[in-house]
């Protein structure tokens, strides 16, 4: 039996990117927490904030290292598995990735050593500045990656041209080889989905990082360990998680409206909306593509029309307006989208109620609620993963989504079959695969990568658990004397050197 190289390549990329995507949201979210803790230390001069910042910096560095290692693989997959895609989008995609390396990764990695190893070696203000630069670098790195991906969703600022090879138009097996050529960098940069997708993705990362801190802090509180540290870390992270959970509701609505305008087939798959007309919003259900219905579904009538058009009776494009071959996988799109939304509602309820109890000074007596926070890191991870799944699966079968042909009023136009007309500038996923690989080779690499990633995952869990079990450590004596004068610092150094000399004395 011949193995499907396209399907296996998609599985390989999905598995590698989903493992990698455990770490960038954590580093982005935790970097904001680090900035908060160091700002509080500068403002209050309380040692507990520096103790907390040092501890979370160790966790941040671990996640950063795993993120770098696991991210390298995907760059090679663009060449090994998706050479035709890379040739098609290289002029546009390459510009964004180059900008990410020059303007973001260098900024982040350049100040990372100061963040991790600069304690006591640079001034607190410069260390805070380094922390801020690392945080901005991690955010900007994500921004450029999202810009590149957003262009695939809603392309702009380019033109399609035939490639030239040896001075002649390139034709392969009688078919012209085409590519997207960048003509307006700013237009490609700010394509129709860029702002919504950047905002939505970063807010998700902020929530995940904050909830990660909440989970570990709640565990310490339940165990009665490092309570002052845990209370302060928990309180600061809870504020961030509450604000961003509420912000995600607004961002999600804006993002859905953008999808409705530029990728209506994706929205129809998200909502199991098969037939054009006034649309209900399903709370849950089981979509069936063959019968074109949602079995066992509970829906709010007219709600999708109201959210998209501010009119419960307004028609919303259904999947019937698109050729069947251009339908996204409806079941996976529907389930991933709805579970993501459900988790978002859960975090709004959890963080708002916890913030109210914190204000009433009753939060830390609710052990059952702290246990919920301990395990809440799992749905936070799931929400980020499912958001990516929904966005990418909902784009299928396109790897570069085509734009719709619109009339003078900006409305989509339809062909003689009543289907939405597309500009012939998209790229189907099946056309982006490399011609030089076989299904057996891809399957072998999947097994190899999964074994390597399994080992990396075990190392990550073991090292992370070791750091959590050890917990935050008291500040060194030399650090505590900082700011209390030259005499105190000299005395502390003398005591340290004296103890070292005694330790080196040979036994009688």
C-alpha positions as CSV (number, residue, x, y, z in Angstrom):
1,X,0.0,0.0,0.0
2,X,1.4,3.4,-1.0
3,X,1.6,5.9,1.8
4,X,0.0,9.3,1.4
5,X,3.0,11.7,1.4
6,X,0.8,14.8,1.7
7,X,-1.1,13.5,4.7
8,X,2.0,12.2,6.4
9,X,3.8,15.5,5.8
10,X,0.9,17.4,7.4
11,X,0.9,15.0,10.4
12,X,4.6,15.5,10.8
13,X,4.4,19.3,10.7
14,X,1.4,19.3,13.0
15,X,3.2,17.1,15.6
16,X,6.4,19.0,15.5
17,X,4.8,22.4,15.7
18,X,2.3,21.4,18.5
19,X,5.2,20.2,20.6
20,X,7.2,23.4,19.9
21,X,4.1,25.5,20.6
22,X,4.2,24.4,24.3
23,X,7.1,26.7,24.9
24,X,6.7,30.1,23.0
25,X,3.4,30.9,24.8
26,X,5.0,30.1,28.2
27,X,8.0,32.3,27.6
28,X,5.9,35.2,26.2
29,X,3.5,35.0,29.1
30,X,6.1,34.5,31.8
31,X,8.2,37.3,30.5
32,X,5.4,39.7,31.3
33,X,5.2,38.3,34.8
34,X,9.0,38.8,35.2
35,X,8.7,42.4,34.1
36,X,5.9,42.9,36.7
37,X,7.9,41.3,39.5
38,X,11.1,43.3,38.8
39,X,9.1,46.5,38.5
40,X,7.5,45.8,41.9
41,X,11.0,45.2,43.4
42,X,12.3,48.5,42.0
43,X,9.3,50.3,43.4
44,X,9.0,48.7,46.8
45,X,12.6,47.5,47.4
46,X,11.1,44.4,49.0
47,X,13.4,41.3,48.7
48,X,10.6,38.9,48.2
49,X,10.0,40.3,44.7
50,X,13.6,39.7,43.7
51,X,13.4,36.2,45.2
52,X,10.3,35.5,43.1
53,X,11.9,37.0,39.9
54,X,15.0,34.9,40.3
55,X,12.9,31.7,40.7
56,X,10.6,32.4,37.7
57,X,13.6,33.4,35.6
58,X,15.0,29.9,36.0
59,X,11.7,28.4,34.8
60,X,11.7,30.9,31.9
61,X,15.2,30.0,30.8
62,X,14.3,26.3,30.7
63,X,11.2,26.9,28.5
64,X,13.2,29.3,26.3
65,X,15.9,26.7,25.7
66,X,13.3,24.0,24.7
67,X,11.5,26.5,22.5
68,X,14.7,27.2,20.5
69,X,15.6,23.6,20.1
70,X,12.2,22.4,19.0
71,X,11.7,25.3,16.7
72,X,14.7,24.6,14.4
73,X,13.1,21.5,13.0
74,X,10.2,23.3,11.3
75,X,12.6,25.5,9.3
76,X,14.1,22.4,7.7
77,X,10.6,20.9,7.0
78,X,9.9,23.9,4.8
79,X,12.7,22.6,2.5
80,X,12.5,18.9,2.9
81,X,8.7,18.4,2.9
82,X,7.3,21.6,1.4
83,X,9.7,22.7,-1.2
84,X,7.0,23.7,-3.7
85,X,5.3,25.8,-1.1
86,X,8.6,27.4,-0.1
87,X,9.3,28.3,-3.7
88,X,5.9,29.8,-4.1
89,X,5.9,32.0,-0.9
90,X,9.6,32.4,-0.4
91,X,9.8,36.1,-1.5
92,X,7.0,37.1,0.9
93,X,7.4,34.6,3.7
94,X,11.2,34.9,3.8
95,X,11.0,38.7,4.4
96,X,8.9,38.2,7.5
97,X,11.1,35.4,8.8
98,X,14.3,37.5,8.2
99,X,12.8,40.4,10.1
100,X,11.9,38.0,13.0
101,X,15.6,36.9,13.2
102,X,17.1,40.4,12.9
103,X,14.7,42.5,14.9
104,X,13.3,40.1,17.5
105,X,15.4,37.0,18.1
106,X,18.6,39.0,18.4
107,X,17.0,41.4,20.8
108,X,15.6,38.6,22.9
109,X,18.8,36.4,22.9
110,X,21.1,39.4,23.3
111,X,19.7,40.4,26.7
112,X,18.9,36.8,27.8
113,X,22.3,36.2,29.4
114,X,22.0,39.4,31.5
115,X,18.5,38.3,32.6
116,X,19.7,34.8,33.6
117,X,23.2,35.5,34.8
118,X,23.3,39.2,35.6
119,X,21.9,39.0,39.1
120,X,24.3,41.0,41.4
121,X,26.5,41.8,38.4
122,X,24.6,44.7,37.0
123,X,22.4,47.3,38.6
124,X,18.8,46.5,39.4
125,X,17.6,49.1,36.9
126,X,19.7,47.7,34.1
127,X,18.6,44.2,35.0
128,X,15.0,45.3,34.7
129,X,15.8,46.9,31.4
130,X,17.3,43.6,30.2
131,X,14.1,41.8,31.4
132,X,12.0,44.2,29.5
133,X,14.0,43.8,26.3
134,X,13.8,40.0,26.6
135,X,10.0,40.3,27.0
136,X,9.7,42.6,24.0
137,X,11.9,40.4,22.0
138,X,9.8,37.3,22.7
139,X,6.7,39.3,21.8
140,X,8.2,40.7,18.6
141,X,9.4,37.3,17.6
142,X,5.8,36.0,17.8
143,X,4.5,39.0,15.9
144,X,6.7,38.4,12.9
145,X,5.8,34.7,12.8
146,X,2.1,35.6,13.0
147,X,2.5,38.1,10.2
148,X,3.9,35.5,8.0
149,X,1.2,33.0,8.8
150,X,-1.5,35.7,8.5
151,X,-0.4,36.4,4.9
152,X,-1.1,32.8,4.1
153,X,-4.6,33.3,5.5
154,X,-5.4,36.6,3.9
155,X,-2.7,37.4,1.2
156,X,-1.9,41.0,0.3
157,X,0.9,43.1,-1.1
158,X,2.0,40.6,-3.7
159,X,1.6,39.6,-7.3
160,X,1.8,36.2,-9.0
161,X,4.5,35.8,-11.6
162,X,6.1,33.0,-13.5
163,X,9.5,32.0,-12.3
164,X,12.5,32.5,-14.5
165,X,15.1,29.7,-14.8
166,X,18.3,30.0,-16.9
167,X,16.9,33.2,-18.4
168,X,13.6,31.6,-19.5
169,X,10.2,31.2,-18.1
170,X,10.2,28.0,-16.0
171,X,7.9,25.3,-17.1
172,X,7.8,21.9,-15.3
173,X,6.0,19.0,-17.1
174,X,4.1,21.4,-19.2
175,X,2.9,23.5,-16.3
176,X,4.3,27.1,-15.6
177,X,6.0,27.3,-12.2
178,X,4.5,30.4,-10.4
179,X,5.5,32.3,-7.3
180,X,4.2,35.1,-5.1
181,X,6.4,38.2,-5.6
182,X,6.4,40.9,-2.9
183,X,5.4,44.3,-4.3
184,X,4.3,46.2,-1.2
185,X,5.9,45.2,2.1
186,X,3.7,47.3,4.3
187,X,0.5,45.9,2.7
188,X,1.8,42.4,3.2
189,X,2.7,43.3,6.7
190,X,-0.7,44.7,7.5
191,X,-2.8,42.2,5.6
192,X,-6.4,42.0,6.6
193,X,-6.0,39.4,9.4
194,X,-2.6,40.6,10.9
195,X,-3.9,42.7,13.7
196,X,-6.7,40.4,14.9
197,X,-4.5,37.3,14.8
198,X,-1.5,39.0,16.6
199,X,-3.8,40.3,19.3
200,X,-5.6,37.0,19.8
201,X,-2.5,34.9,19.8
202,X,-0.5,37.1,22.2
203,X,-3.4,37.4,24.6
204,X,-3.6,33.6,24.6
205,X,0.1,33.4,25.4
206,X,-0.2,35.9,28.2
207,X,-3.0,33.9,29.8
208,X,-1.0,30.6,29.5
209,X,2.1,32.2,31.1
210,X,0.0,33.7,33.9
211,X,-1.9,30.5,34.6
212,X,1.4,28.5,34.6
213,X,2.6,30.8,37.5
214,X,-0.8,30.5,39.2
215,X,-0.6,26.7,39.0
216,X,2.8,26.4,40.7
217,X,2.0,29.1,43.2
218,X,-1.3,27.4,44.2
219,X,0.6,24.2,44.7
220,X,3.0,25.8,47.1
221,X,0.1,27.4,49.0
222,X,-1.7,24.0,49.3
223,X,1.6,22.4,50.6
224,X,2.2,25.3,53.0
225,X,5.6,26.1,51.4
226,X,7.1,29.4,50.5
227,X,3.8,31.1,51.3
228,X,4.8,34.7,51.1
229,X,6.5,34.1,47.7
230,X,3.5,32.1,46.5
231,X,0.9,34.7,47.6
232,X,2.6,37.5,45.9
233,X,3.3,35.5,42.7
234,X,-0.3,34.3,42.7
235,X,-1.8,37.8,43.2
236,X,0.2,39.4,40.4
237,X,-0.4,36.5,38.0
238,X,-4.1,36.5,38.8
239,X,-4.5,40.2,37.9
240,X,-2.8,39.5,34.5
241,X,-4.9,36.4,33.9
242,X,-8.1,38.2,34.7
243,X,-7.4,41.2,32.5
244,X,-6.3,39.1,29.6
245,X,-9.2,36.5,29.9
246,X,-11.7,39.4,29.6
247,X,-9.6,40.9,26.7
248,X,-9.7,37.6,24.9
249,X,-13.5,37.8,24.8
250,X,-13.3,41.1,22.9
251,X,-10.4,39.9,20.7
252,X,-12.2,36.6,19.9
253,X,-15.3,38.5,18.7
254,X,-13.2,40.8,16.5
255,X,-11.3,37.8,15.1
256,X,-14.5,35.9,14.2
257,X,-15.8,38.9,12.4
258,X,-12.6,39.1,10.4
259,X,-12.9,35.4,9.5
260,X,-16.5,35.9,8.5
261,X,-15.5,38.6,6.0
262,X,-12.3,37.1,4.5
263,X,-12.6,33.3,5.1
264,X,-16.4,32.6,5.3
265,X,-15.9,28.9,4.6
266,X,-13.8,28.6,7.8
267,X,-16.4,30.3,9.9
268,X,-19.1,28.1,8.4
269,X,-17.0,25.0,9.4
270,X,-16.4,26.5,12.9
271,X,-20.2,26.8,13.5
272,X,-21.4,23.8,11.5
273,X,-23.3,26.2,9.2
274,X,-24.1,24.2,6.1
275,X,-26.9,26.3,4.5
276,X,-26.8,30.0,3.7
277,X,-29.3,32.0,5.7
278,X,-29.9,33.3,9.2
279,X,-27.4,31.4,11.4
280,X,-27.7,30.1,14.9
281,X,-24.7,29.7,17.2
282,X,-24.1,26.2,18.5
283,X,-23.1,25.7,22.1
284,X,-22.2,22.1,21.3
285,X,-23.1,19.3,18.9
286,X,-21.7,16.7,16.5
287,X,-21.4,17.9,12.9
288,X,-22.1,15.4,10.1
289,X,-20.8,16.4,6.7
290,X,-22.7,13.8,4.8
291,X,-26.1,14.7,6.2
292,X,-25.1,18.4,6.5
293,X,-26.4,18.8,9.9
294,X,-25.2,19.1,13.6
295,X,-26.5,16.1,15.5
296,X,-27.5,16.6,19.1
297,X,-26.7,20.3,18.8
298,X,-28.0,22.9,21.2
299,X,-28.0,26.4,19.5
300,X,-29.0,29.9,20.2
301,X,-31.2,30.9,17.2
302,X,-29.9,33.9,15.2
303,X,-27.0,34.5,17.5
304,X,-24.3,34.0,14.8
305,X,-26.1,36.4,12.5
306,X,-26.4,38.9,15.3
307,X,-22.6,38.7,16.2
308,X,-21.5,38.9,12.5
309,X,-24.1,41.4,11.1
310,X,-25.7,42.9,14.2
311,X,-29.0,41.5,12.9
312,X,-30.4,38.1,14.0
313,X,-32.2,37.7,10.6
314,X,-29.2,38.5,8.4
315,X,-28.0,35.7,6.2
316,X,-24.5,34.2,6.8
317,X,-22.7,32.4,4.0
318,X,-22.9,28.6,4.5
319,X,-20.7,25.8,3.2
320,X,-23.3,25.4,0.3
321,X,-21.7,28.5,-1.3
322,X,-18.4,26.7,-1.8
323,X,-17.5,23.7,-3.9
324,X,-17.3,20.5,-1.8
325,X,-13.7,20.1,-2.7
326,X,-12.9,23.4,-1.0
327,X,-14.7,22.6,2.3
328,X,-12.4,22.5,5.4
329,X,-12.6,19.4,7.6
330,X,-15.8,20.3,9.3
331,X,-15.8,18.0,12.3
332,X,-12.3,18.9,13.5
333,X,-12.8,22.6,12.8
334,X,-16.1,22.6,14.7
335,X,-14.8,20.7,17.8
336,X,-11.4,22.5,18.1
337,X,-13.1,25.9,17.8
338,X,-15.9,25.1,20.3
339,X,-13.6,23.6,22.9
340,X,-11.3,26.6,22.7
341,X,-14.2,28.9,23.2
342,X,-15.5,26.8,26.1
343,X,-12.1,27.0,27.8
344,X,-12.0,30.8,27.3
345,X,-15.4,31.1,29.1
346,X,-14.1,28.9,31.9
347,X,-11.1,31.2,32.5
348,X,-13.3,34.2,32.5
349,X,-15.5,32.7,35.2
350,X,-12.5,31.3,37.2
351,X,-10.3,34.4,37.2
352,X,-13.1,36.9,37.8
353,X,-14.5,34.9,40.8
354,X,-11.0,34.4,42.2
355,X,-10.2,38.1,41.9
356,X,-13.4,38.9,43.8
357,X,-12.4,36.5,46.5
358,X,-8.9,38.0,46.6
359,X,-10.5,41.5,47.1
360,X,-12.6,40.0,49.9
361,X,-9.4,38.5,51.4
362,X,-11.0,35.0,51.3
363,X,-9.2,33.5,48.3
364,X,-6.4,31.6,50.0
365,X,-8.8,29.9,52.4
366,X,-10.6,28.2,49.5
367,X,-8.5,25.0,49.1
368,X,-10.9,23.6,46.4
369,X,-10.4,26.7,44.3
370,X,-6.6,26.5,44.6
371,X,-6.7,22.9,43.4
372,X,-8.6,24.1,40.3
373,X,-5.8,26.6,39.7
374,X,-3.2,23.8,40.1
375,X,-4.7,21.8,37.2
376,X,-5.9,24.9,35.2
377,X,-2.6,24.9,33.3
378,X,-3.8,21.9,31.3
379,X,-6.8,23.7,29.8
380,X,-4.6,26.8,29.2
381,X,-2.2,24.7,27.1
382,X,-5.2,23.0,25.4
383,X,-6.7,26.4,24.4
384,X,-3.5,27.6,22.8
385,X,-3.1,24.3,20.9
386,X,-6.7,24.1,19.8
387,X,-6.7,27.7,18.6
388,X,-3.8,26.8,16.3
389,X,-5.6,23.7,15.1
390,X,-8.8,25.6,14.4
391,X,-7.0,28.3,12.4
392,X,-4.9,26.0,10.3
393,X,-7.4,23.2,9.7
394,X,-10.1,25.7,8.9
395,X,-7.9,27.1,6.1
396,X,-7.7,23.7,4.4
397,X,-7.6,22.6,1.6
398,X,-5.5,25.8,1.0
399,X,-2.0,26.3,2.2
400,X,-2.2,29.9,0.8
401,X,-5.8,30.9,0.9
402,X,-7.1,32.8,-2.2
403,X,-9.0,36.0,-2.0
404,X,-12.6,36.3,-3.0
405,X,-13.7,38.2,-6.1
406,X,-15.8,41.1,-4.9
407,X,-18.1,43.6,-6.5
408,X,-17.8,47.4,-6.3
409,X,-19.6,47.4,-2.9
410,X,-17.1,44.9,-1.5
411,X,-19.5,41.9,-1.5
412,X,-18.4,38.5,-2.7
413,X,-19.5,37.5,-6.2
414,X,-20.8,34.1,-7.3
415,X,-20.4,31.8,-10.3
416,X,-23.1,30.1,-12.4
417,X,-23.3,27.4,-9.7
418,X,-23.9,29.8,-6.9
419,X,-20.4,29.3,-5.5
420,X,-18.1,32.0,-4.2
421,X,-15.6,33.1,-6.9
422,X,-11.9,33.1,-5.9
423,X,-9.0,35.0,-7.4
424,X,-6.7,32.4,-8.9
425,X,-3.8,33.2,-6.7
426,X,-4.1,30.6,-3.9
427,X,-2.1,27.5,-3.4
428,X,-3.6,24.1,-2.5
429,X,-1.9,22.1,0.1
430,X,-1.5,19.1,-2.2
431,X,0.4,21.4,-4.6
432,X,2.9,22.6,-1.9
433,X,4.5,19.2,-1.3
434,X,8.1,18.4,-2.3
435,X,8.4,16.1,-5.3
436,X,11.5,14.3,-4.1
437,X,10.2,12.6,-0.9
438,X,8.3,9.4,-0.4
439,X,5.7,8.5,2.2
440,X,8.1,5.9,3.7
441,X,10.7,8.6,4.3
442,X,8.2,10.9,6.0
443,X,6.9,8.1,8.2
444,X,10.4,7.2,9.3
445,X,11.2,10.9,10.1
446,X,7.9,11.1,12.1
447,X,8.9,8.1,14.3
448,X,12.4,9.6,14.7
449,X,11.2,13.0,15.7
450,X,8.6,11.6,18.1
451,X,11.3,9.6,19.9
452,X,13.5,12.6,20.2
453,X,10.7,14.8,21.3
454,X,9.6,12.2,23.9
455,X,13.1,12.3,25.4
456,X,13.1,16.1,25.3
457,X,9.7,16.1,27.0
458,X,10.9,13.8,29.7
459,X,14.0,16.0,30.3
460,X,11.8,19.1,30.5
461,X,9.4,17.5,33.0
462,X,12.2,16.2,35.2
463,X,14.2,19.4,35.3
464,X,11.0,21.5,35.8
465,X,9.9,19.3,38.6
466,X,13.3,19.5,40.2
467,X,13.2,23.3,40.2
468,X,9.7,23.4,41.5
469,X,10.5,21.0,44.3
470,X,13.5,23.0,45.2
471,X,11.5,26.2,45.2
472,X,12.7,29.8,45.5
473,X,16.0,30.3,47.3
474,X,16.9,33.1,49.8
475,X,19.0,35.9,48.3
476,X,22.8,35.6,48.6
477,X,24.4,37.6,51.5
478,X,26.2,39.8,49.0
479,X,22.9,40.6,47.3
480,X,21.1,41.5,50.6
481,X,23.9,43.9,51.5
482,X,23.4,45.7,48.2
483,X,22.2,49.2,48.8
484,X,23.3,49.3,52.5
485,X,26.6,50.9,52.0
486,X,30.2,50.1,51.0
487,X,31.1,49.0,54.6
488,X,28.3,46.5,54.8
489,X,29.2,45.0,51.4
490,X,32.9,44.8,52.3
491,X,32.1,43.1,55.6
492,X,29.9,40.6,53.8
493,X,32.7,39.9,51.3
494,X,35.2,39.5,54.1
495,X,33.0,37.0,55.9
496,X,32.5,35.0,52.7
497,X,36.2,34.9,51.9
498,X,37.0,33.9,55.6
499,X,34.6,31.0,55.5
500,X,36.1,29.9,52.2
501,X,39.6,30.0,53.7
502,X,38.5,27.9,56.7
503,X,37.0,25.4,54.4
504,X,40.3,25.0,52.5
505,X,42.4,24.4,55.6
506,X,43.8,20.8,55.7
507,X,42.8,18.6,58.5
508,X,45.3,18.0,61.3
